[in-house]
């Protein structure tokens, strides 16, 4: 088949380039991160939204969407029924599609935790499959909602223990102010089109706002003199943005105005923001970002309602946690480890004891595979088990060693579960 690239046999059974497995013990931190976000979103009144991992291509590829994520990096393909579909590159479009389809009562407040797919050049903190937690509110245009979602995200980072995170804030204005600004920007940039290369000319034609985001030093120099977006807001958009800023100050959430902050999707209107981790490389320091997208539902054939939300890159946020030495989320010690000393280990006595202890919701484990007693004690130590129970054939009393004191107790088999439960859970006998 022409153009098909084959993977070398050596790589076939490795995770595809730009993807990674999330396995124990790292997966514990990942799960704790998602659980902490879910609990916080729940406290803010958001419900979980789970949408398909792929959508009809049009959900992402809407008229006017000219960004790299959508035009160059999307995993899109025809399925076996010849429908054009795409793996989701982000969560917002899917959530808004679900809103348009189901028309739930407004404001509709949802959160999610999901993988996203972008055919990017992989590097540390930039993957072809990455995970995000995020939140969206559809149908609430007031500035209080901007504050709520920013508070949800900013407070979440703080709750992880992150302190070196900067909140960058901008406003893209409403459709009217944005169109006026784009026209002014284009007029300002046009004289430079011939000298700044093809990419510049293409962006100038398609979406001059993207030029504000350029890393090319020659372009940056021109952009520094360009008119700035927040100076061109309509009175309504300016008043909204003022209220958001005043609200953030009142909530004690520090922010920096960043007039050249341009986010990676064309759907943004009004407030936009990004969280940058100072502990990460500047090229991949965005650990979260979001903003308003007031026309998106209408673009999908839905009602003309507002929307706002954010996405947080889980892998990147965890890299920031590592860099700051916070949110280690280490495994708690086991409550009980069972050392099996029986010569004939085929009987179910050990399984029964573990089953009974687990019925009490204790964290319990044992070694498997007929290991030596010494190896089993080693494993108990590695798990930092608070209590180790020694199981012997025919024993009426079992020896229980308490890790903190080194004390050994002889406890009748029929009382051992209650005995361990009381001590492990700290409840009085
Ligand atoms: P985004 O800025 O494209 O926004 O992605 C959100 C976050 O996901 C980024 O700040 C970053 O932490 C992480 N991220 C993005 N791409 C990658 C990648 N290739 N590898 C690793 N991490 C990555 C959105 O996706 C919007 N849906 C956010 C939003 C929600 N806006 C409104 N509501």
Boltz pocket constraint, residues with backbone or C-beta under 6 A from the ligand:
constraints:
  - pocket:
      binder: B
      contacts: [[A, 89], [A, 90], [A, 91], [A, 92], [A, 93], [A, 118], [A, 120], [A, 125], [A, 126], [A, 127], [A, 128], [A, 129], [A, 130], [A, 131], [A, 132], [A, 134], [A, 135], [A, 136], [A, 264], [A, 275], [A, 286], [A, 287], [A, 288], [A, 289], [A, 290], [A, 291], [A, 292], [A, 308], [A, 309], [A, 310], [A, 311], [A, 312], [A, 313], [A, 314], [A, 315], [A, 316], [A, 317]]
      max_distance: 6.0
